[in-house]
Amino acid sequence: MTAALPETAENRYDLGFARWVRDNVEGGDKLSLCMQCGACSGSCPIGTQMDHGPRKIIAMIRAGMKDEVLSSNTLWNCTSCYRCTVRCPRGIPVTSIIQDLAAKAVEFGYADKKENALFAKSFWWSTSAFGRTDERLVTARYYFSLGFLEGIRRGLANLKIALGMVRTGRMHLGMPHKIKDIKGLTAILARAAEIEAEEANDEL
Amino acid sequence: MTDGAPKSQTIAVVGGGIAGITAALEAAEMGYDVVLLEKGPSLGGRVTRLNRYFPKLCHPTCGLEINYQRIKKNPRIKLMTMSEVQGVTGVRGDYLLTVRKTPRFVNANCTACGACAQAAETEIDNSFNYGMDKVKVAYLPHEHAFPMRYIISPEVIGTPEADKIKESCKYNAVELDQQEETFDLNAGAIIWATGWRPYDASKLDVYGYDSSPDIITNVEMERLAAHDGPTDGKIIRPSDGEPAKRVAMIQCAGSRDVNHLPYCSMICCLASLKHAAYVREQYPDAEVDIYYIDIRAHDKMSSFYERVRNDPGINFIKSKPGHIVVGEDGRPLVCGEQIIEREIYQRPYDLVVLATGMEPSRAPGADQPVDVEQDEHGFLIPAVGNDGGQFSAGVAGGPFDVALSTQSATAAALKAIQAVRAG
């Protein structure tokens, strides 16, 4: 697991958080190269949908704004198109940083109520269990993770679409489809988890 | 002379731009024989294509004119145009340079009367104006050319048009049977003043240089503003000839970018400040936006920066644009994030000027006949080689403005003199 987050400092510009990001976030060691040119945020196809955007997130990390960074919607609205990474004049892996910060936000409880995070969890549950995404189960799990009543409400709201998809053969009834070698996938994921744990141990 | 004294006290200067001219003159005026080799048909290099210098906005022509006079009057300088060094052997005090001379097809009888150009019909891209207009196949390199002599482009040789050109000359200056020749040259020291070229803007695919004629480079902007340029000095939109009154300057277009030129090219900030001044001088109602990462106007340049900054028609926008696209109305749209305000913008302009950087002429991958010691970017190291007889001058050694180029050329001349005097 990742090293514990530093305490939120009273001093807004404490470097503790920047150091933590450098040591714990994928690509964090490249943060110091950023010259705040804005090419990343200016290239982002959904830049207007982000509260801060990647450039400002990097500035905020340096400024020690831990809570603001980890609860930002920038981490969740990133679509991993990699434009920022490709265009960054300093070669900073911006997408990796943003994506890994999202994972850290989940790990440290900043994303418990983030819809994007809940959807991502449902998506991952189906993918790892069946090797495929089952639209019904991913959607149902996602809706009900928002609360029982909200699950019913959203389910009913989408009923017409779902029935239409069943009628036209776009969605099936019955057991979820699995990939042929689900045991193989399970073994791969188990090994990946082992490697991750080993790497975490090595770093300690 | 003692044993080991230099066999040759001649200094070879390779490249006839401002650095090469300066190095040649400094050495010759100290009493040393100099051979000045220029690959092209005339001297002046990149500087002669500038409209004006920063920060004083004076014209390069007058300084060059004085230098040409000094060259003319100095019998110690042997000037060879159309001459490119193909190989170097030997050591300090005794180099042998192999030089290839390409034919000009016009001899020294030429009076620059222009009859040949009138007789010619075929037109070619005018490289002096970075291909923004055309010249006839018999042409004067440009109106301040030194030597003031026409040249005939090789593609016309062997055609009836060439014969017509020859007949038009009253001074017997056209020699259609000139051949390429290669010869050897002795020198005791070599000054490499091979200069630079603008970074290829087509490689900056996100800035759309190839997608609109209204997206140009900073060197093209110089020609657009020059009285002897393709528009007689009018700054207009190349697409339709209308005045360019909403103009964007994009700094660091290629420079300070690990995907292109990782270094700062040093001149582009000042060049763009100057370009903004050009636009504002021509159109009192024009508005110029300068998109920058940071403005690098040091020391004596900062007062020019202050002057430009105080112009209410010039806006400084801290932002490296993400991309430039062509909008629905056909104008270039500059897109990015304004970082102070964190505002995502998309703004249309009449003209977008990419402040492309300086790439050494000997950049990696460039076709260079002579292997000279250089750094990873293609810049020559100040003392080339280990034998102490070869030196770089001007932008061949790194990004410099004109003032620093001439200083480095003077330094190189002194080093070269020391090399040919050493026992």
Chai-1 contact restraints between the chains, C-beta under 6 A:
chainA,res_idxA,chainB,res_idxB,connection_type,confidence,min_distance_angstrom,max_distance_angstrom,comment,restraint_id
A,C37,B,I293,contact,1.0,0.0,6.0,A-B,restraint_1
A,C37,B,K320,contact,1.0,0.0,6.0,A-B,restraint_2
A,G38,B,S319,contact,1.0,0.0,6.0,A-B,restraint_3
A,G38,B,K320,contact,1.0,0.0,6.0,A-B,restraint_4
A,G38,B,E337,contact,1.0,0.0,6.0,A-B,restraint_5
A,G38,B,I339,contact,1.0,0.0,6.0,A-B,restraint_6
A,A39,B,K320,contact,1.0,0.0,6.0,A-B,restraint_7
A,A39,B,G322,contact,1.0,0.0,6.0,A-B,restraint_8
A,S41,B,E337,contact,1.0,0.0,6.0,A-B,restraint_9
A,G42,B,P321,contact,1.0,0.0,6.0,A-B,restraint_10
A,G42,B,G322,contact,1.0,0.0,6.0,A-B,restraint_11
A,G42,B,G336,contact,1.0,0.0,6.0,A-B,restraint_12
A,G42,B,E337,contact,1.0,0.0,6.0,A-B,restraint_13
A,S43,B,G322,contact,1.0,0.0,6.0,A-B,restraint_14
A,G47,B,I344,contact,1.0,0.0,6.0,A-B,restraint_15
A,T48,B,I344,contact,1.0,0.0,6.0,A-B,restraint_16
A,K56,B,R342,contact,1.0,0.0,6.0,A-B,restraint_17
A,P89,B,R256,contact,1.0,0.0,6.0,A-B,restraint_18
A,P89,B,D257,contact,1.0,0.0,6.0,A-B,restraint_19
A,G91,B,V258,contact,1.0,0.0,6.0,A-B,restraint_20
